[in-house]
Amino acid sequence: MNVLVLNGGSSSIKFSLFHVTDGQAEPKLLLDGELSNMAEPKAKLTLSHPKQEHSVPGAGTHAETIAIVLDAVEKAAAGTIEAVGYRVVHPGPHLHDHALITDALLKELEAAADFAPLHDPEAIAIIRETMQRLPAVPHVACFDTVFHQTMPPEASTYPIPKDLRDRGIKRYGFHGLSCESVVRQLQQTGQLPHRIVIAHLGSGCSVTAVLDGQSIDTTMGFTPTGGIVMGTRPGDLDPGLMLYLLRQETATDAASKVEQMLNHRAGMVALTGLANDMKAVREAATNGDEASLLAIKVFTRSIRKAIGGFAWLMGGLDAIVFTGGIGEHDAATRSEVMQDTEVSLDSSHNATQGTGIRRINAPHSRTAVYAVTAQEDLVIALHVKRIVSANA
């Protein structure tokens, strides 16, 4: 089965085409690409497998976006699309597993859009447009929260009134597809560590505690805004600060202004005044920029506190995994997170770039450390194959 995987946002959409078989063989990547700068007069279409780059007319609508993606797949002659899978950040309180998309499920997602207003409306629009263009193939929604369904009640429950908890307000956790892909890759090595902390560090960042392959706690909560410091999001803040900001804002759309700040103008960009780009922050810090130096310390400290807390929660730590764009590629962040701990990195292995799964701890370190390529799209393709086959 050829499965097209779509992972879209407001300014870019990533797409992959996999051939997935019924057996145990690893899904074969046929095509991998991204359409970025969609709102600009000239958008950029990048294919990394096979490697190509094109300028294309800007995609101001979801219809134009999907038309460009499907045209790229067709021109690459990678194969006929037989099913489509989508990454959906938040399914709301009533959906607990990845699912075949029906009209009823779409209505459920639309009703839950307020749970993730930054992510879900875009995903829903992409789903509707793609289903309209490919009506004869099955479509499957894969949720970033599913991996965290194994968290115990003491991890997912907020200390708020019961009537609010009954409305589905709890810790959901995100980056679940990334975490699942990490666990899967570790299992393929033949030995899954008992107590793992996964640090997914990218534009969005989270830390997850994994015990015997299952999530038992994570830093993100009701939304992907909380937890550790991120590129444009603050992570955890004093709830009283939100009340203060709302009281200070006199406009009628005060909540929207605060929401916009929390999602787009907080985190590292707020501390540095730079773009959401760790490479630029590192360069500025190297040149002595005090704001960037402070931002890196705040960022690293939040990660260290999360890892330390989860290590204590699990009674120790057998492995730390870094994934996501920063986690996988920024050796300096990994080194700073491990600084002044009993977990030692091999400086040569840590500095070496690569893909897949790489062990980077020093030989004498009692805790293993890995840099791992997140394979969310591959995991989605596997779920699509499983769900479509079960509903055949």
VOPA-773287 format. One line per field, with one value per residue (C-alpha): residue number from 1; residue in three letters; y, x, z. Coordinates in nm, 4 decimals. Layout:
% VOPA-773287
resi	[NUM ...]
resn	[ALA ...]
c2	[Y ...]
c1	[X ...]
c3	[Z ...]
//
This chain:
% VOPA-773287
resi	[1 2 3 4 5 6 7 8 9 10 11 12 13 14 15 16 17 18 19 20 21 22 23 24 25 26 27 28 29 30 31 32 33 34 35 36 37 38 39 40 41 42 43 44 45 46 47 48 49 50 51 52 53 54 55 56 57 58 59 60 61 62 63 64 65 66 67 68 69 70 71 72 73 74 75 76 77 78 79 80 81 82 83 84 85 86 87 88 89 90 91 92 93 94 95 96 97 98 99 100 101 102 103 104 105 106 107 108 109 110 111 112 113 114 115 116 117 118 119 120 121 122 123 124 125 126 127 128 129 130 131 132 133 134 135 136 137 138 139 140 141 142 143 144 145 146 147 148 149 150 151 152 153 154 155 156 157 158 159 160 161 162 163 164 165 166 167 168 169 170 171 172 173 174 175 176 177 178 179 180 181 182 183 184 185 186 187 188 189 190 191 192 193 194 195 196 197 198 199 200 201 202 203 204 205 206 207 208 209 210 211 212 213 214 215 216 217 218 219 220 221 222 223 224 225 226 227 228 229 230 231 232 233 234 235 236 237 238 239 240 241 242 243 244 245 246 247 248 249 250 251 252 253 254 255 256 257 258 259 260 261 262 263 264 265 266 267 268 269 270 271 272 273 274 275 276 277 278 279 280 281 282 283 284 285 286 287 288 289 290 291 292 293 294 295 296 297 298 299 300 301 302 303 304 305 306 307 308 309 310 311 312 313 314 315 316 317 318 319 320 321 322 323 324 325 326 327 328 329 330 331 332 333 334 335 336 337 338 339 340 341 342 343 344 345 346 347 348 349 350 351 352 353 354 355 356 357 358 359 360 361 362 363 364 365 366 367 368 369 370 371 372 373 374 375 376 377 378 379 380 381 382 383 384 385 386 387 388 389 390 391 392]
resn	[MET ASN VAL LEU VAL LEU ASN GLY GLY SER SER SER ILE LYS PHE SER LEU PHE HIS VAL THR ASP GLY GLN ALA GLU PRO LYS LEU LEU LEU ASP GLY GLU LEU SER ASN MET ALA GLU PRO LYS ALA LYS LEU THR LEU SER HIS PRO LYS GLN GLU HIS SER VAL PRO GLY ALA GLY THR HIS ALA GLU THR ILE ALA ILE VAL LEU ASP ALA VAL GLU LYS ALA ALA ALA GLY THR ILE GLU ALA VAL GLY TYR ARG VAL VAL HIS PRO GLY PRO HIS LEU HIS ASP HIS ALA LEU ILE THR ASP ALA LEU LEU LYS GLU LEU GLU ALA ALA ALA ASP PHE ALA PRO LEU HIS ASP PRO GLU ALA ILE ALA ILE ILE ARG GLU THR MET GLN ARG LEU PRO ALA VAL PRO HIS VAL ALA CYS PHE ASP THR VAL PHE HIS GLN THR MET PRO PRO GLU ALA SER THR TYR PRO ILE PRO LYS ASP LEU ARG ASP ARG GLY ILE LYS ARG TYR GLY PHE HIS GLY LEU SER CYS GLU SER VAL VAL ARG GLN LEU GLN GLN THR GLY GLN LEU PRO HIS ARG ILE VAL ILE ALA HIS LEU GLY SER GLY CYS SER VAL THR ALA VAL LEU ASP GLY GLN SER ILE ASP THR THR MET GLY PHE THR PRO THR GLY GLY ILE VAL MET GLY THR ARG PRO GLY ASP LEU ASP PRO GLY LEU MET LEU TYR LEU LEU ARG GLN GLU THR ALA THR ASP ALA ALA SER LYS VAL GLU GLN MET LEU ASN HIS ARG ALA GLY MET VAL ALA LEU THR GLY LEU ALA ASN ASP MET LYS ALA VAL ARG GLU ALA ALA THR ASN GLY ASP GLU ALA SER LEU LEU ALA ILE LYS VAL PHE THR ARG SER ILE ARG LYS ALA ILE GLY GLY PHE ALA TRP LEU MET GLY GLY LEU ASP ALA ILE VAL PHE THR GLY GLY ILE GLY GLU HIS ASP ALA ALA THR ARG SER GLU VAL MET GLN ASP THR GLU VAL SER LEU ASP SER SER HIS ASN ALA THR GLN GLY THR GLY ILE ARG ARG ILE ASN ALA PRO HIS SER ARG THR ALA VAL TYR ALA VAL THR ALA GLN GLU ASP LEU VAL ILE ALA LEU HIS VAL LYS ARG ILE VAL SER ALA ASN ALA]
c2	[0.0000 0.3470 0.5903 0.9682 1.1368 1.5066 1.7191 2.0764 2.4133 2.7727 2.8482 2.5059 2.1489 1.8390 1.5355 1.1826 0.8811 0.5361 0.1874 -0.0240 -0.4020 -0.6563 -0.8196 -0.7085 -0.5219 -0.1582 0.0871 0.2107 0.5874 0.6731 1.0523 1.3129 1.6872 2.0185 2.3185 2.6262 3.0046 2.9249 3.2749 3.4420 3.5272 3.2505 2.9430 2.6910 2.3255 2.1067 1.7354 1.5609 1.2134 1.2489 1.5766 1.8701 2.2311 2.4480 2.7852 2.7573 3.0116 3.1007 2.8824 3.1300 2.8740 2.5157 2.4160 2.5579 2.3937 2.0451 2.0913 2.1660 1.8687 1.6207 1.7541 1.7027 1.3441 1.2780 1.4337 1.2344 0.9192 0.7749 0.5641 0.5770 0.7118 0.4381 0.5975 0.9258 0.9839 1.3133 1.4343 1.6002 1.7616 1.7506 1.5265 1.6738 1.4811 1.2053 1.0489 0.8191 0.6403 0.7040 0.6626 0.6374 0.9788 0.9978 1.2912 1.2210 1.2248 1.5511 1.7097 1.5872 1.7461 2.0735 2.0795 2.0319 2.2951 2.5315 2.2758 2.3530 2.6681 2.7101 2.3634 2.1899 2.4320 2.4026 2.0238 2.0078 2.2346 2.0222 1.7040 1.8400 1.9618 1.6387 1.4235 1.6282 1.5693 1.2019 1.0795 0.7159 0.6410 0.5980 0.8829 0.8363 1.0887 1.0198 1.2130 1.3418 1.2644 0.8894 0.7807 0.9529 0.7647 0.5373 0.8175 0.7360 0.9616 1.1276 1.2498 1.3617 1.5156 1.8893 2.0101 2.2100 2.1765 1.8545 2.0297 2.1589 1.8210 1.6666 1.8926 1.7220 1.9616 1.7519 1.6889 1.5343 1.5547 1.5999 1.4948 1.1456 1.0331 1.1424 0.9577 0.6464 0.6537 0.6814 0.3847 0.1839 0.2533 0.1624 -0.1629 -0.2423 -0.2348 -0.5414 -0.3827 -0.1230 0.0596 0.0310 0.4016 0.6545 1.0299 1.1611 1.5263 1.6389 1.9732 2.1674 2.4748 2.3048 2.1280 1.8662 1.6090 1.2725 1.0016 0.6511 0.3369 0.0038 0.1729 0.3578 0.7253 0.7897 1.1696 1.4576 1.8304 1.9542 1.9564 2.0653 2.2420 2.2390 2.5771 2.4493 2.2630 2.3596 2.6740 2.6620 2.8659 3.0943 2.9494 3.0102 2.6732 2.6756 3.0146 3.1228 3.1107 3.4369 3.6024 3.5226 3.6856 3.9893 4.0214 3.9884 4.2573 4.4890 4.4440 4.6845 4.5694 4.3589 4.0877 4.0655 3.6859 3.6689 3.9120 3.7141 3.3903 3.5387 3.6435 3.3016 3.1146 3.3481 3.6080 3.4219 3.1657 3.2038 3.4744 3.6872 3.6464 3.7020 3.9381 3.7131 3.4789 3.1337 2.9752 2.8104 2.8468 3.2246 3.2267 3.0208 3.2537 3.5615 3.4006 3.3165 3.6848 3.7822 3.8790 3.8856 3.8255 3.5124 3.3845 3.4257 3.2636 2.9543 2.9277 2.9615 2.7041 2.4541 2.4977 2.4153 2.0929 1.9916 2.0458 1.8323 1.5471 1.5574 1.5488 1.2528 1.0665 1.1036 1.0007 0.6765 0.6008 0.6445 0.6727 0.4181 0.6299 0.9874 1.0447 1.3736 1.4162 1.6967 1.9502 2.0890 1.7682 1.5670 1.8240 2.0703 1.9102 2.2183 2.1849 1.8179 1.8992 2.1831 1.9688 1.6992 1.9422 1.8820 1.5514 1.1927 1.1295 1.1643 1.2239 1.1051 1.4426 1.2965 1.1015 1.3980 1.6304 1.3901 1.4555 1.1645 1.0202 0.7313 0.6296 0.7212 0.6381 0.9332 0.8643 0.7954 0.4256 0.4665 0.6460 0.4446 0.6149 0.5727 0.8840 0.8760 1.1255 0.9922 1.1043 1.1377 0.9268 1.0591 1.0204 0.6573 0.5810 0.7497 0.5365 0.2213 0.3266 0.4061 0.0604 -0.1061 0.0903 0.0621 -0.3142 -0.3536 -0.1674 -0.3417]
c1	[0.0000 0.1296 0.0528 0.0778 0.1525 0.0698 0.1949 0.0812 0.1070 0.0155 0.3230 0.4508 0.3436 0.5635 0.4669 0.5988 0.4969 0.5695 0.5168 0.3967 0.3650 0.1704 0.4842 0.7545 0.9550 1.0364 0.8173 0.9994 1.0252 0.9299 0.9095 0.9795 0.9266 0.8145 0.6251 0.7367 0.6814 0.3314 0.1928 0.4736 0.4351 0.6869 0.6675 0.9523 0.8987 1.1812 1.2125 1.4742 1.4077 1.4800 1.6675 1.5169 1.4184 1.1722 1.0055 0.6301 0.3475 0.2462 -0.0194 -0.2589 -0.5343 -0.5507 -0.6790 -0.3644 -0.1441 -0.2829 -0.2823 0.0934 0.1658 -0.0356 0.1182 0.4670 0.3807 0.2419 0.5405 0.7843 0.6107 0.6649 0.3517 -0.0262 -0.1651 -0.3723 -0.4314 -0.3591 -0.2512 -0.2473 -0.0745 -0.3347 -0.2023 -0.5081 -0.8156 -1.0030 -1.1440 -1.3372 -1.0910 -0.8322 -0.6778 -0.5777 -0.8842 -1.0310 -1.1687 -1.5456 -1.7871 -1.8552 -1.4844 -1.4323 -1.7157 -1.5520 -1.2221 -1.3911 -1.5655 -1.2272 -1.0399 -1.0239 -0.8034 -0.5240 -0.6194 -0.2673 -0.2572 -0.5932 -0.7809 -0.4989 -0.5000 -0.8778 -0.8686 -0.5937 -0.7913 -1.1093 -0.9303 -0.7352 -1.0446 -1.2228 -0.9385 -0.8862 -1.2378 -1.1774 -0.8985 -0.9196 -0.7992 -0.6656 -0.6048 -0.3098 -0.3001 0.0025 -0.1699 -0.2245 0.1199 0.0490 -0.2763 -0.0710 -0.0002 -0.1475 -0.4230 -0.1788 0.0176 -0.2737 -0.4993 -0.4925 -0.5816 -0.8838 -1.2590 -1.4265 -1.6720 -1.3745 -1.2029 -1.5281 -1.5066 -1.1862 -0.9356 -0.6316 -0.2714 -0.2788 0.0857 0.2143 0.5006 0.3588 0.4282 0.7900 0.8196 0.6612 0.9109 1.2001 1.0779 1.0303 1.3878 1.5281 1.3296 1.4835 1.8301 1.7210 1.7317 1.4793 1.6084 1.3822 1.3775 1.4051 1.3697 1.2986 1.3827 1.2095 1.3741 1.2693 1.0539 0.8249 0.9953 0.8932 1.0454 0.8735 0.9318 0.9046 0.8929 0.9179 0.8214 0.5174 0.4706 0.4186 0.4576 0.5445 0.6049 0.3406 -0.0067 -0.3524 -0.1969 0.1449 0.2215 0.3317 0.6338 0.9922 1.1026 1.0486 1.1228 0.8183 0.6299 0.7181 0.6579 0.5220 0.4289 0.2691 -0.1108 -0.1369 0.0760 -0.1917 -0.4570 -0.2340 -0.1806 -0.5530 -0.6326 -0.3712 -0.5056 -0.7947 -0.8906 -1.2029 -0.9909 -0.7569 -0.7567 -0.6636 -0.3751 -0.2382 -0.2813 -0.0932 0.1899 0.2111 0.2237 0.4300 0.6223 0.7397 1.0120 1.3538 1.2441 1.1266 1.4556 1.6855 1.4952 1.6101 1.4300 1.3213 1.6512 1.8902 2.1801 2.1351 2.1113 2.4306 2.6133 2.5001 2.6025 2.9451 2.9821 2.9054 2.5384 2.4174 2.0519 2.1363 2.3686 2.0900 1.8319 2.0488 2.0921 1.7162 1.6420 1.9000 1.8005 1.4361 1.5414 1.7755 1.5043 1.2579 1.5044 1.6102 1.2516 1.1618 1.4781 1.3760 1.0182 1.1382 1.3971 1.6850 1.7593 1.8880 1.8808 1.8372 1.7275 1.7597 1.5397 1.3761 1.5694 1.7721 1.7924 1.9256 2.1571 2.2783 2.5718 2.6153 2.2652 2.3219 2.6547 2.5070 2.2169 2.4594 2.7063 2.7931 2.6050 2.7236 2.6068 2.9068 2.9128 3.1751 3.2797 3.3698 3.0457 2.8429 3.0003 2.9502 2.6399 2.4329 2.0853 1.8949 1.9921 2.3366 2.4743 2.6829 2.7617 3.1135 3.1969 3.2117 2.8743 2.6177 2.3387 2.3132 2.2624 2.1244 2.0668 1.7769 1.6039 1.2307 1.0299 0.6788 0.5798 0.6918 0.4956 0.1880 0.2230 0.2322 -0.0806 -0.2595 -0.1808 -0.2982 -0.6237 -0.7121 -0.6477 -0.8621 -1.1494 -1.1228]
c3	[0.0000 -0.0952 0.1875 0.1509 0.4847 0.5316 0.8200 0.7657 0.9376 0.8597 0.6458 0.5383 0.4771 0.4842 0.2792 0.2347 0.0310 0.1757 0.0421 0.3351 0.3087 0.5128 0.6482 0.8891 0.6246 0.6985 0.5023 0.1914 0.1453 -0.2131 -0.1879 0.0785 0.0479 0.1911 0.0580 0.2520 0.2424 0.1185 0.1720 -0.0269 -0.3994 -0.4681 -0.2460 -0.2206 -0.3051 -0.1761 -0.2434 -0.0327 -0.1698 -0.4594 -0.3989 -0.5907 -0.5249 -0.7188 -0.6922 -0.7362 -0.7269 -0.3719 -0.2132 -0.0578 -0.0064 0.1130 -0.2308 -0.3931 -0.1297 -0.1831 -0.5610 -0.5523 -0.3245 -0.5303 -0.8515 -0.7042 -0.6139 -0.9613 -1.1427 -0.9317 -1.0572 -0.7122 -0.7213 -0.6946 -0.3668 -0.2024 0.1397 0.3179 0.6767 0.8653 1.1790 1.4007 1.7170 1.9443 1.9036 2.1996 2.4961 2.3179 2.0703 2.2241 1.9252 1.5650 1.3462 0.9977 0.9033 0.8681 0.8677 1.2355 1.3216 1.1327 1.3293 1.6505 1.5464 1.4565 1.7938 1.9621 1.7574 2.0570 2.2333 1.9827 1.7879 1.6514 1.4921 1.4500 1.2183 0.9635 0.9871 0.9451 0.6391 0.4819 0.5524 0.3942 0.0822 0.0339 0.0857 -0.1790 -0.4266 -0.3360 -0.2526 -0.3471 -0.0973 0.2819 0.5039 0.8579 1.1373 1.3687 1.6947 1.8841 2.2147 2.1745 2.2978 2.6299 2.6976 2.9242 3.1725 3.5159 3.6555 3.8943 3.5904 3.3730 3.6393 3.7122 4.0648 3.9474 4.0248 3.9130 3.6814 3.4802 3.4791 3.3572 3.0501 2.9411 3.0949 3.1790 3.0757 2.7273 2.6226 2.2689 2.0399 2.0895 1.7332 1.7729 2.1046 1.9549 1.6686 1.9162 2.1208 1.8012 1.6887 2.0296 2.0218 1.6837 1.8421 2.0397 2.3834 2.5011 2.8114 3.1168 3.2146 2.9312 2.9059 2.5550 2.4904 2.1708 2.0992 1.7919 1.7418 1.9912 2.2805 2.5337 2.7660 2.8225 3.0827 2.9340 3.1478 2.9631 2.6377 2.7750 2.8565 3.2276 3.2278 2.9972 3.0195 2.7749 2.9227 2.8097 2.5101 2.3393 2.5006 2.8411 2.9710 2.8887 2.7022 2.3234 2.0125 2.0257 2.3251 2.6906 2.8498 3.2034 3.3495 3.6753 3.6129 3.8043 3.5366 3.2774 3.4960 3.5399 3.1637 3.0939 3.3509 3.1995 2.8459 2.7858 2.4353 2.3892 2.2272 2.5271 2.5336 2.1641 2.2145 2.5075 2.3109 2.0151 2.2444 2.4095 2.0794 1.8604 2.0639 2.3740 2.4363 2.2760 2.0307 2.3225 2.5060 2.2076 1.9795 1.6954 1.4578 1.5721 1.4682 1.7139 1.4683 1.4694 1.8486 1.8774 1.6406 1.8341 2.1634 2.0208 1.9322 2.2917 2.2647 2.6259 2.5404 2.3422 2.6148 2.8705 2.6410 2.5985 2.9758 3.0362 2.7655 2.8883 3.2526 3.1759 2.9994 3.2823 3.5437 3.3471 3.2937 3.6591 3.7813 3.5640 3.6628 4.0280 3.9440 3.7830 4.0487 3.8074 3.4399 3.1887 2.8726 2.7545 2.3954 2.2084 1.9021 1.7024 1.4956 1.7868 1.9844 1.6919 1.5351 1.8015 1.9810 2.2011 2.3486 2.4271 2.5910 2.7983 2.9167 3.0350 3.1938 3.5625 3.5755 3.6070 3.2503 3.0204 2.6467 2.4025 2.2598 1.9213 1.8819 2.0082 1.7512 1.4592 1.2505 1.1261 1.0865 1.2357 1.5875 1.7260 2.0692 2.1897 2.5569 2.6802 2.7359 3.1154 3.1423 3.3395 3.1450 2.7682 2.5563 2.2024 1.9225 1.7173 1.3993 1.4659 1.2209 1.2765 0.9106 0.9007 1.2185 1.0698 0.7549 0.9688 1.1584 0.8320 0.6939 1.0167 1.0391 0.6702 0.6750 0.9872 0.8202 0.4820]
//
